Amino acid sequence: MKNKDSKPASPSDKSSRVIPLGFMFVVLCGLSFYLGGIFCSEKDRFLTKDITKEIVSPKRTADASSGPLQVESVAFPECSIDFQDYTPCTDPKRWKKYGVHRLTFLERHCPPLFERKECLVPPPDGYKPPIKWPKSRDECWYRNVPYDWINKQKSNQNWLRKEGEKFRFPGGGTMFPHGVGAYVDLMQNLIPEMKDGSIRTAIDTGCGVASWGGDLLDRGILTISLAPRDNHEAQVQFALERGIPAILGVISTQRLPFPSNSFDMAHCSRCLIPWTEFGGIYLLEINRILRPGGFWVLSGPPVNYENRWRGWNTTIEDQKSDYEKLQELLTSMCFTLYNKKDDIAVWQKSKDNSCFTKKLSNPDAYPPKCDDGTEPDSAWYTPLRPCVVVPNPKLKKVALNIIPKWPERLHVAPERIADVHGGSAGAFKHDDSKWKMRVKHYKKLLPVLGTDKIRNVMDMNTIYGGFAAAVIEDPLWVMNVVSSYAANTLAVVYDRGLVGSYHDWCEAFSTYPRTYDLLHLDGLFTAESHRCDMKYVLLEMDRILRPNGYAIIRESNYFVDSVATIAKGMRWGCRKEDTEYGVDKERILICQKKLWYSSKQSSR
């Protein structure tokens, strides 16, 4: 009662007043933090309500006491019909947001997280399973790539023609009206290295419908056909529908997603790239990715300007000037004119560093030598630079005249494996043997692997290309993908005579929907789940996988059940299998994507 009479309070009474205030302060701070998290986290705002469990860091997967990751089942809706050819990072609907200077809008511009689609991309109305290889090289179903623009605009060049329900590909092109076969025959006469296994990998910039790359497959040369996303032409989509390696891309302001000193040959047939403009920056990128001793082939303006200038809406003086500028630029970059006939000119990159040392030691040399500030193999959102990337003088065995010829180079440990942490000839040999055993097991689990039912294959997180090497005798090709956050092993892949690309699986791959028959991944979620939402990776896999296509998902027990749960919501049928060793720490999911049609359209 004395306290009520305003007498001094005891110490215990003071503390009883402070506690509620402190408690309220903690509550208010916690509430502010919670509201701030809701406001700032776009990801949480747009997650579907069905998937509620957080994907944890792989560090926790190493703890054997933690059980498998659990996610709730989810049924993904269909995307609208106008998303049937959706390419998220090269979406024409978003081009107006970006500049036209140097075609910047055609480069990769991925949507922010809150704009990502959580739906299944439908096939076109009337879609059919693609024609099997090798017949597909010459024809495809019209309804699978229902675009007449090339047929109408390029009809006189014989790129393709529509006949009934099919497109047929006669092998024509702007610079090879007599057929691609005759064009390549002439090229082989100019470059004997195309016949003896010296040249194995090639890149075709501005590829059209990839007839050049398709013809080279029978000659033992594996070509990546490159073209930007286009509202009308769908060049890369045609290439992949035919079963020919291709990827969406453009030489603009960013480096191409390939390591340095990789391709044995680069080709441009009237691809309209302004090679000598902007300080020669586009040709400098070709120099970066071309192997020492490699060849650059150009047909079209300004080659053969003496006879062709009238058809190019210009003057002979202008074309002569363009050719001289091109020759001057190539000479300054240590290229020499190797051969030339009719419409084809061939230049060869210097086989060693003697020319670079002599020419670029001059401080006034232009283009100048690149400094050491940018790694030559850095190629994921790395800006182009107006300077010459000089091959590392320590590399003695990457030049075209020294590296083993195809097919011997496939199983020889490349020199550049020593640049990989933990890499060695022994590790390479072990990886090779491991994948031979694994692929043998895969073929027991998936008998269609190795048949004509599977043509376009992607190894989503390769190391040395071991999976691709193990299936080299099968009627398929493999796009080897190396994570932009993983060790740089893609150079080793190219030195083996295989092809691939850098990529970050937190984003969409540079390809059209329905372009791969088989996707293979080995521990991708274990390696990347701390960065990438597993749901979006699987939705991207569904986008690029053809209906009735397959996925071989090799994962730790921690992830395998949750992957199967999400896959079921994408209308995939999956079954769980043991590995070839029968160990408990990892399992294999064999999945097949079902062929379905949008509920808003008929399946003719």
C-alpha positions in Angstrom: 0.0 0.0 0.0 2.9 2.3 0.6 3.8 2.3 -3.0 0.5 3.6 -3.9 1.1 6.6 -1.7 3.9 7.7 -4.1 6.7 6.5 -1.9 10.0 5.6 -3.7 9.9 2.3 -5.5 12.2 -0.5 -4.6 14.8 -1.8 -7.1 12.6 -4.8 -7.8 9.8 -2.5 -8.8 12.0 -0.6 -11.3 12.9 -3.7 -13.1 9.3 -4.8 -13.3 8.6 -1.6 -15.3 11.7 -1.9 -17.6 10.9 -5.5 -18.7 7.7 -4.7 -20.6 9.3 -1.8 -22.3 12.3 -3.9 -23.4 10.0 -6.6 -24.5 8.0 -4.2 -26.6 11.2 -2.8 -28.1 12.2 -6.4 -29.2 8.8 -7.1 -30.6 8.8 -3.9 -32.6 12.3 -4.6 -34.0 11.2 -8.1 -34.9 8.1 -6.8 -36.6 10.0 -4.2 -38.6 12.5 -6.8 -39.7 9.6 -9.1 -40.7 7.8 -6.4 -42.7 11.1 -5.3 -44.3 11.7 -8.9 -45.4 8.2 -9.0 -47.0 8.7 -5.7 -48.7 12.2 -6.4 -50.0 11.9 -10.1 -50.9 10.3 -10.2 -54.4 11.0 -13.9 -54.4 8.7 -14.6 -51.5 6.0 -12.4 -52.9 5.7 -14.5 -56.1 6.4 -18.0 -54.9 3.5 -20.4 -55.5 1.8 -21.5 -52.4 2.4 -25.2 -53.1 6.1 -25.2 -52.7 6.8 -24.0 -49.2 10.0 -25.6 -48.1 13.3 -23.7 -48.4 16.1 -25.2 -50.5 19.0 -25.3 -48.2 22.7 -25.0 -48.8 24.6 -28.1 -49.9 26.6 -27.8 -46.7 23.7 -29.4 -44.9 23.5 -32.2 -47.4 26.8 -33.5 -46.1 25.2 -34.2 -42.7 24.1 -37.8 -42.8 21.7 -37.2 -39.9 19.6 -34.8 -42.0 16.8 -36.5 -43.9 15.9 -36.0 -47.5 14.6 -32.6 -48.6 10.8 -32.5 -48.6 8.6 -30.3 -50.8 4.9 -30.3 -51.2 3.3 -31.5 -54.4 2.5 -28.8 -57.0 0.6 -28.7 -60.3 2.0 -26.1 -62.6 -0.5 -24.4 -65.0 -0.1 -24.1 -68.7 1.4 -20.9 -70.1 -0.8 -19.1 -72.7 -0.5 -20.1 -76.3 1.6 -17.1 -77.3 4.4 -18.4 -75.1 5.0 -21.5 -77.3 8.3 -20.2 -78.5 9.2 -18.3 -75.3 12.9 -17.6 -74.8 13.1 -15.8 -71.4 16.5 -14.1 -71.8 16.0 -13.1 -75.4 12.4 -12.2 -75.4 11.3 -10.0 -78.3 8.6 -8.5 -76.1 11.3 -6.9 -74.0 13.6 -5.7 -76.7 12.2 -2.1 -76.6 13.7 -1.8 -73.1 17.2 -2.0 -74.5 19.4 0.0 -76.9 19.8 -0.6 -80.6 23.5 0.4 -80.6 25.5 -2.6 -81.8 22.3 -4.7 -81.5 22.5 -4.7 -77.7 18.8 -5.6 -77.5 19.6 -9.0 -79.1 21.9 -10.0 -76.3 20.8 -11.8 -73.1 18.5 -9.7 -70.9 16.9 -12.1 -68.4 13.7 -11.1 -66.6 13.8 -10.2 -62.9 12.7 -12.8 -60.5 9.2 -11.4 -60.0 8.6 -11.7 -63.8 9.6 -15.4 -64.1 7.0 -17.7 -65.5 5.8 -20.5 -63.3 4.0 -22.3 -66.0 4.5 -25.0 -68.6 5.3 -23.9 -72.2 2.8 -25.5 -74.6 3.8 -26.9 -78.0 2.4 -25.4 -81.2 -1.0 -26.6 -82.3 -0.4 -29.8 -84.3 3.0 -30.5 -82.9 4.4 -33.9 -83.8 7.4 -35.9 -82.5 10.4 -34.7 -84.7 11.6 -36.6 -87.7 14.5 -38.9 -86.7 18.1 -38.3 -87.6 19.6 -38.4 -90.2 16.4 -37.9 -92.2 15.7 -34.8 -90.1 18.7 -33.0 -91.6 16.7 -32.7 -94.9 13.1 -32.2 -93.6 11.0 -31.3 -90.6 7.4 -31.0 -89.7 6.0 -27.6 -90.6 3.7 -27.5 -87.5 6.7 -27.9 -85.2 8.3 -24.6 -86.6 5.4 -22.9 -88.2 7.2 -20.0 -89.8 7.0 -19.1 -93.5 9.1 -15.9 -93.4 12.3 -17.5 -94.5 10.5 -19.6 -97.1 9.0 -16.4 -98.6 12.0 -14.1 -98.3 14.7 -16.5 -99.2 12.9 -18.6 -101.8 15.4 -17.7 -104.5 18.3 -18.9 -102.3 16.8 -22.3 -101.7 17.3 -22.3 -97.9 14.1 -24.3 -97.4 10.8 -24.8 -99.1 7.4 -25.8 -97.8 5.9 -29.0 -99.3 2.7 -30.1 -97.7 3.1 -30.8 -94.0 6.9 -30.5 -94.2 9.7 -28.0 -94.6 12.5 -29.4 -96.8 16.1 -28.2 -96.7 17.8 -28.4 -100.1 21.1 -27.1 -98.7 21.0 -23.8 -100.4 22.3 -20.5 -99.1 23.1 -16.9 -100.0 26.6 -17.8 -101.0 26.1 -21.4 -102.1 23.3 -21.4 -104.7 24.5 -24.7 -106.1 24.1 -26.4 -102.7 26.1 -26.6 -99.5 27.9 -29.7 -100.5 29.6 -28.1 -103.5 30.4 -25.1 -101.3 32.1 -27.2 -98.7 33.9 -29.2 -101.3 35.5 -26.0 -102.6 36.3 -25.0 -99.0 38.1 -28.3 -98.4 40.2 -27.8 -101.5 41.3 -24.5 -100.0 41.8 -26.0 -96.5 43.2 -29.5 -96.6 43.2 -29.6 -92.8 39.4 -30.2 -93.0 40.0 -33.7 -94.4 42.7 -35.2 -92.2 41.2 -34.8 -88.7 43.1 -31.6 -87.9 39.9 -29.5 -87.8 37.3 -30.9 -85.5 35.4 -28.0 -83.9 33.9 -25.0 -85.8 31.6 -22.1 -85.2 29.2 -20.6 -87.8 28.3 -17.0 -87.1 25.0 -15.9 -88.7 24.2 -19.5 -89.5 21.0 -19.3 -91.5 19.2 -22.6 -91.1 22.6 -24.3 -90.3 23.1 -26.1 -93.6 26.8 -25.6 -93.4 27.1 -27.1 -90.0 24.8 -30.0 -91.0 27.0 -30.8 -94.0 30.2 -30.8 -91.9 28.8 -33.5 -89.6 29.4 -36.2 -92.3 32.9 -34.9 -92.6 33.8 -35.3 -89.0 33.6 -31.7 -88.1 31.3 -30.6 -85.2 29.9 -27.1 -85.6 28.1 -24.8 -83.3 25.7 -22.7 -85.4 25.2 -19.3 -83.9 22.4 -16.8 -84.6 20.4 -14.3 -82.6 16.7 -14.6 -81.6 14.6 -13.2 -84.4 10.9 -12.4 -84.6 10.5 -14.1 -87.9 13.5 -16.3 -89.0 13.8 -18.7 -86.1 17.2 -19.8 -87.5 18.4 -21.6 -84.4 15.0 -23.3 -83.9 15.2 -24.7 -87.5 18.8 -25.9 -86.8 17.9 -27.8 -83.7 14.7 -29.2 -85.1 16.9 -30.7 -87.8 19.3 -32.2 -85.2 22.2 -29.8 -85.9 24.1 -28.2 -83.0 23.1 -24.5 -82.5 22.7 -21.9 -79.8 21.1 -18.4 -79.6 23.8 -15.7 -79.6 25.1 -12.5 -81.2 28.5 -10.8 -81.2 27.5 -7.4 -79.8 28.9 -6.0 -76.5 29.5 -9.2 -74.5 31.9 -12.0 -75.1 30.5 -15.3 -76.5 30.1 -18.0 -73.9 33.1 -20.0 -75.0 36.7 -20.2 -73.7 39.7 -18.8 -75.5 41.6 -20.9 -78.0 38.8 -23.3 -78.5 37.5 -23.5 -82.1 39.6 -24.9 -84.9 37.7 -22.9 -87.5 35.2 -20.0 -87.7 33.0 -19.3 -90.6 30.8 -16.4 -91.8 28.8 -16.7 -95.1 27.4 -13.2 -95.8 26.5 -12.9 -92.2 26.5 -9.1 -92.5 28.6 -8.5 -89.4 30.6 -5.2 -89.7 33.9 -6.8 -89.0 36.0 -3.7 -89.3 33.8 -1.3 -87.4 34.1 -0.3 -83.7 37.9 -0.9 -83.7 37.4 -4.4 -85.2 35.9 -5.6 -81.9 33.8 -8.4 -83.5 36.8 -9.9 -85.3 38.8 -9.5 -82.1 36.3 -11.8 -80.4 36.7 -14.4 -83.2 40.5 -14.1 -82.5 39.9 -14.9 -78.8 37.9 -18.0 -79.3 40.0 -19.3 -82.3 42.8 -21.8 -81.6 46.3 -20.8 -82.6 46.7 -22.0 -86.2 42.9 -22.0 -86.6 41.2 -20.7 -89.7 38.7 -17.9 -90.3 36.6 -18.4 -93.5 34.6 -15.5 -95.0 32.4 -15.6 -98.1 30.4 -12.7 -99.3 31.2 -9.0 -99.1 33.9 -7.8 -99.6 35.4 -11.0 -100.9 35.5 -11.2 -104.7 34.3 -7.6 -104.9 35.8 -7.4 -108.4 33.0 -9.6 -109.7 30.3 -9.2 -107.1 30.0 -5.5 -106.3 27.1 -4.8 -108.6 24.9 -7.1 -106.6 25.7 -5.5 -103.3 24.2 -2.0 -104.0 27.6 -0.3 -103.7 30.6 0.8 -105.8 33.6 -1.2 -106.6 35.8 1.5 -104.9 33.8 1.1 -101.7 34.2 -2.7 -101.7 37.9 -2.5 -102.5 38.3 -0.1 -99.6 36.4 -2.5 -97.3 38.5 -5.4 -98.3 41.7 -3.6 -97.8 40.6 -2.5 -94.3 39.7 -6.1 -93.5 43.0 -7.3 -94.7 44.9 -4.6 -92.7 43.0 -5.4 -89.5 43.6 -9.2 -89.8 47.3 -8.6 -90.5 47.6 -6.4 -87.4 46.0 -9.3 -85.4 48.6 -11.8 -86.7 46.3 -13.5 -89.3 47.7 -14.3 -92.7 45.8 -14.9 -95.9 45.9 -18.7 -96.3 44.0 -19.2 -99.5 41.3 -17.6 -101.7 39.2 -18.6 -104.6 36.0 -17.2 -106.1 33.8 -16.1 -103.2 35.7 -17.8 -100.4 38.7 -16.3 -98.6 40.6 -18.1 -95.8 42.8 -16.5 -93.1 44.9 -18.4 -90.6 45.6 -17.3 -87.1 49.3 -17.3 -86.1 50.4 -20.7 -84.8 52.7 -19.3 -82.1 53.3 -16.1 -80.2 56.3 -14.9 -82.3 54.1 -12.6 -84.4 52.2 -11.2 -81.4 55.5 -10.5 -79.6 56.9 -8.7 -82.6 53.8 -6.7 -83.6 52.2 -6.0 -80.2 55.4 -5.0 -78.4 55.1 -1.7 -80.1 53.2 0.7 -77.7 51.5 2.3 -80.7 50.2 -1.0 -82.0 46.5 -1.0 -82.9 44.6 -2.9 -81.9 46.7 -3.1 -78.7 47.4 -6.2 -76.7 45.0 -6.9 -73.9 46.4 -6.4 -70.4 46.2 -9.0 -67.8 43.1 -7.5 -66.1 40.6 -9.9 -67.8 40.9 -13.6 -67.8 40.9 -14.8 -71.5 38.4 -17.5 -70.6 36.1 -15.2 -68.7 33.1 -15.3 -71.0 29.9 -14.9 -69.0 28.5 -11.4 -69.2 32.1 -10.2 -69.9 32.3 -7.0 -72.0 34.1 -7.2 -75.3 37.3 -5.2 -75.4 39.0 -3.5 -78.4 42.3 -5.4 -77.8 44.0 -8.6 -78.9 43.9 -11.6 -76.6 47.3 -13.2 -76.9 47.5 -17.0 -76.2 49.3 -17.8 -73.0 52.9 -18.5 -74.0 53.1 -21.3 -71.4 50.6 -23.3 -73.5 52.7 -25.3 -76.0 50.1 -27.9 -77.1 46.9 -26.0 -78.0 47.9 -25.0 -81.5 46.0 -26.7 -84.4 49.2 -28.1 -85.8 50.3 -29.7 -82.5 47.1 -30.9 -80.8 46.3 -34.5 -81.6 44.1 -35.1 -84.6 40.5 -36.3 -84.4 39.6 -38.9 -83.1 42.8 -39.4 -81.1 42.4 -36.1 -79.3 39.2 -37.3 -77.6 41.0 -39.6 -75.2 44.3 -37.7 -74.7 44.5 -35.6 -71.6 44.8 -31.9 -72.8 47.6 -29.7 -71.7 45.0 -27.2 -70.2 43.8 -29.8 -67.7 46.7 -28.7 -65.5 45.0 -25.3 -65.2 42.0 -26.9 -63.4 42.3 -27.3 -59.6 42.9 -30.9 -59.0 43.2 -31.6 -62.7 45.8 -34.1 -64.0 46.2 -36.8 -66.6 45.4 -39.3 -64.0 42.1 -37.5 -63.1 41.2 -37.3 -66.7 41.8 -41.0 -67.3 39.7 -41.9 -64.2 36.9 -39.6 -65.4 36.9 -41.2 -68.8 36.7 -44.7 -67.3 34.0 -43.7 -64.9 31.7 -42.3 -67.6 32.1 -45.4 -69.8 30.8 -47.5 -66.9 28.0 -45.0 -66.1 26.8 -44.7 -69.7 26.7 -48.5 -70.0 24.4 -48.5 -66.9 22.3 -45.7 -68.3 21.7 -47.6 -71.5 20.3 -50.5 -69.4 18.0 -48.1 -67.6 17.0 -46.2 -70.7 17.4 -48.5 -73.8 16.5 -45.7 -76.2 19.8 -44.0 -75.5 22.0 -44.9 -78.4 19.1 -45.2 -80.9 17.6 -42.8 -83.4 15.0 -41.7 -80.8 17.6 -39.4 -79.1 19.5 -36.9 -81.2 20.0 -33.5 -79.3 21.5 -34.1 -75.9 22.7 -31.7 -73.2 25.0 -32.5 -70.3 23.9 -29.8 -68.0 27.0 -29.7 -65.7 29.9 -31.5 -67.2 33.4 -31.5 -66.0 35.7 -32.9 -68.7 33.0 -34.0 -71.2 33.2 -37.6 -70.1 29.5 -38.3 -70.7 29.8 -37.0 -74.3 32.9 -39.0 -74.9 31.2 -42.2 -73.8 28.4 -41.8 -76.3 30.5 -40.6 -79.2 29.7 -43.6 -81.4 25.9 -43.0 -81.0 23.8 -41.0 -83.5 23.7 -38.0 -81.3 25.6 -34.8 -80.3 26.1 -33.3 -76.9 26.0 -29.7 -75.7 28.4 -29.7 -72.8 27.5 -27.0 -70.2 30.0 -25.8 -67.6 28.6 -23.6 -64.8 29.9 -20.1 -64.9 30.4 -20.5 -61.1 32.3 -23.9 -61.4 35.9 -24.6 -62.2 36.7 -23.7 -65.8 36.9 -27.0 -67.5 35.3 -26.1 -70.8 38.6 -25.5 -72.4 39.4 -29.1 -71.7 36.1 -30.1 -73.4 37.1 -28.2 -76.5 40.6 -29.6 -76.6 39.1 -33.0 -76.7 37.2 -32.1 -79.9 33.8 -31.6 -78.2 31.6 -28.5 -77.9 29.8 -26.7 -75.2 28.9 -23.4 -73.5 29.3 -21.6 -70.2 26.0 -21.0 -68.4 24.5 -20.0 -65.1 21.5 -22.3 -64.3 19.9 -19.6 -62.2 18.9 -18.2 -65.6 17.3 -19.6 -68.8 19.5 -21.3 -71.4 20.0 -19.6 -74.8 17.7 -21.9 -76.8 14.2 -22.2 -78.0 11.6 -24.5 -76.3 11.5 -28.2 -77.3 15.1 -28.4 -78.6 16.6 -31.3 -76.7 15.7 -35.0 -76.6 17.7 -35.8 -73.5 18.9 -33.8 -70.6 21.6 -35.2 -68.3 22.7 -33.8 -65.0 25.0 -35.1 -62.3 24.6 -33.5 -58.9 23.5 -30.2 -60.3 21.1 -29.4 -57.4 23.6 -30.5 -54.8 26.2 -28.1 -56.3 23.9 -25.1 -57.2 20.8 -25.2 -54.9 22.4 -22.6 -52.6 22.2 -20.1 -55.5 19.4 -21.4 -57.8 15.8 -22.2 -56.9 15.3 -25.9 -57.9 11.8 -25.2 -59.1 13.0 -22.7 -61.7 15.8 -25.0 -62.9 13.3 -27.8 -63.4 10.8 -25.5 -65.2 13.7 -24.5 -67.5 14.5 -28.1 -68.2 10.8 -28.6 -69.1 10.9 -25.7 -71.5 13.9 -26.9 -73.5 13.0 -30.6 -73.4 11.0 -32.0 -76.3 7.7 -33.7 -75.6 8.4 -37.4 -75.1 12.0 -36.4 -74.3 14.0 -37.8 -71.4 16.0 -36.6 -68.4 18.6 -38.6 -66.5 18.9 -36.9 -63.1 21.7 -38.2 -61.0 21.4 -36.7 -57.5 22.1 -37.2 -53.8 19.4 -38.8 -51.8 18.8 -35.5 -50.2 17.3 -34.0 -53.4 16.1 -36.9 -55.4 12.6 -37.3 -53.9 11.9 -33.5 -54.0 13.0 -33.4 -57.7 10.6 -36.3 -58.4 7.8 -34.4 -56.7 8.3 -31.2 -58.7 8.7 -33.2 -61.9 5.4 -34.9 -61.3 3.8 -31.4 -61.2 5.3 -30.8 -64.7 3.6 -33.9 -66.1 6.7 -35.9 -66.2 6.8 -39.6 -65.4 9.8 -40.5 -63.3 11.1 -43.7 -61.8 13.9 -44.0 -59.2 16.8 -46.4 -60.0 20.1 -47.4 -58.3 23.4 -46.2 -59.6 25.8 -48.6 -61.3 27.5 -49.1 -57.9 24.3 -49.5 -55.9 25.4 -47.0 -53.3 22.9 -45.4 -50.9 24.2 -41.8 -51.1 22.9 -41.1 -54.6 20.2 -42.3 -56.9 19.1 -41.9 -60.5 15.8 -40.6 -61.7 14.8 -41.6 -65.2 12.1 -39.2 -66.4 10.1 -38.7 -69.5 8.2 -35.5 -70.4 4.7 -36.3 -71.7 3.4 -34.9 -75.0 0.4 -32.7 -74.2 -1.5 -30.0 -76.0 -2.8 -26.7 -74.6 -6.4 -26.9 -73.4 -7.0 -23.8 -75.5 -6.1 -25.4 -78.8 -6.8 -28.7 -80.6 -4.3 -31.5 -81.2 -4.9 -32.1 -84.9 
